[in-house]
Amino acid sequence: MKQLKVDAIKDGTVIDHIPGGKAIQVLKILNGTGKDTVSIGMNLPSGKYGRKDIVKIENHELSAVEVNRIAIIAPTASITIIRNYEITEKRKVETPEMLEDIAFCPNPNCVTNHEKVATVFERVRLSGEQASETAEYTCHYCEKIYNSDGLKIKVG
């Protein structure tokens, strides 16, 4: 069996279990310097999810806002922090209950698209719900419900 090897990183972040094909979306929402060394694996085999993406970013630890943005795009993702070649922290992302000024409202008539008002979305919870590839959110202002795949995430 052949195995593709990607070098270990000394310091940085590994984002694993991203749904297949979404690594580029994840990269777009991160606050990188543009000089970070990034490794991407796309559509890799996964026993649990069928296909997955993985992103490794050297010398960059994710902020809480970045983790929340990732959770919207990739609720099945896990974050691993590497320091001096050692795993110092590993956790699954948690889909936020509330999104404050993280995404644009898709409703062209929503007040947030016409006035300087920060968007607010509240998570729609179903009983017994588990991590999946999408979640639903209600806009606080126009009260419309949107699938997380339909939300455009703000960058930076």
QUIHUPE-V949253 format. One record per backbone hydrogen bond with DSSP energy under -1.0 kcal/mol. NH is the residue of the N-H (numbers start at 1). CO is the residue of the C=O. If there is no record, write none. Layout:
nh->[NH/NH]
co->[CO/CO]
This chain:
nh->[12/13/14/15/16/18/20/22/26/27/28/29/30/39/41/44/46/50/51/52/53/54/55/56/57/58/59/67/68/69/70/71/72/73/74/77/78/79/80/81/82/83/85/86/88/89/91/93/99/101/104/110/113/114/115/117/121/122/123/124/129/137/138/139/140/143/146/148/150/151/154]
co->[82/57/80/55/78/53/51/19/22/23/24/25/27/56/54/52/50/46/49/44/18/41/15/39/13/37/11/63/64/65/66/67/68/69/70/74/16/91/14/89/12/86/10/83/81/81/79/77/121/119/152/107/110/111/111/115/99/138/97/136/126/146/122/144/120/139/137/135/147/148/102]
